[in-house]
Amino acid sequence: MAWLSTIQASPATRMTHAAVPYVLPNGVKIADNWADLVDGNIDHPIDITETGGPVPFGGPHCGLNARASVWTATRKNGTLYDEFWSCSDWTKDSGSGLWGNAKEEDDDWTESCTGDSCARPSSIYCFQQ
């Protein structure tokens, strides 16, 4: 399930609030359970893809030259950050969005920066349910 928020739903309302650990495809734990996932810090960055490769750099967002940017529009607690930052509910490449940073363990993993263009390619986080 995608860690993306819209006006209608967010990870907090769509996802199973697991009582077991969340782990990367290589087995590295990122959180003990749902409560740990949404407490503001994760145990390890979500820095690999489903195939085990590195999260690709999404380009120069928010004044930084290169970052592993990930579309989210989602606060650290799993709720919608703000409808303005959801690229029109992910239906348009115009407007602005909220990115997370796949290299971070603090709340920047999901709410790192806003602005720039929804036309910029970036990754998304996916969680097995």
N, C-alpha and C positions, 0 to 999 in steps of 0.2 A: 504494500500500500504506500502511495506517495505521501511524503511529509510536505504537503502543500495545503494552504488554507484558501478557502473561498468565502464569499458572503454566506453561503448556505451551510458550509461544514468545514471542520478543521480536523487535524489529527486527534485532538482531544475528544471530538464527538464521533469520529469515524473508526478510530483504531481500537483494537483490543488493548486494554490496560493490563499488560502481562505481569504476572507475578514471578516470572522466570527471567533470567538475564537476556539482554539484547547483545548479540555478538556480530562481529564482522564475518564475511565469508571465510576468512582465515582463522576464525575461532577466537580472536581477541575480543574481550568483553568491553563494551562501551557503557553499559549501565546494568545495575543489579536487577532492575524491574522498572515498571512504568514510573513510579514515584521518583526513582533515581534519574530516569531519563529526562524528566521535566523539572528537576530542581535547580536548574541553572548551570550545572557543570556535568559533563560526561567524563567517563574514566579514560577514554582514548578518543582521539579525533576519528571521525568517519572519513578516513582518507584513502580508502581503496574502493574500486568499483566492484560490481557483482562478479567480475572475472578475475579479481585480485590485482588488477593494475592500478596505477595512481589516478586519482581524480584529476581530470584535465583542467588546465588553467582556463578560466573563462574570459580573460582579458583585463584591461585596466578599469576596474570599478572603484568608485569612491576614493579616487586620488591615489590608489595603489597601482603599481605597474603590473604585477602578475599575482593572481590569487586563484585558489581553487574555489571559485564561486558556485553556489548552489541556490537555485530558486527555492524560496520557502513561503514568504508572506506570513510566517508563523513565529509567534513569541516562544520564549523558552518553555512556557507552560503548555504548549501545544495548541493555543488558541490563535485566532486571526489577529495579526498585528494591526492592520488597518486596511479597509477595502481599497483605499487609494493605491496601496502598494501591491496589489495582486494582479497587475496587468489585465484589468477588466475580467477578473475571474479566469485568467489564463486563456482568454479567447482572442486576444489581440497582441500584436507586437508593437503597438504604440503605447505611450504612457510610461510609467515607472514601476519598478518592483523592489522587493526586499530580498536580499541575498543573505545566506549564511556563508561561513567560510569553513571548508572541509579540513582545514589545517588547525582548527581551534578546539579547545576543550571547555572553555567557559561559554557563556551564553552567546558568544559570537558564532558558535557552530550553527545556530539557526537564525539569529538576528544581528548580523554583522553591519550591514549598511543598506541605505535606501538611495534611490535616485537612479540616474542613468536610464538607459533605454531597455524596454522589454524585448527589443529586437536582438539584444546581445545573447549569443548562445551560452548557456550554463547548464550544469548538471542538475539532477534532482536526487533527493534521498529516497530510497525505497526500503520498507520494512516488511519482512515476511510476517504474515498473520496466521 
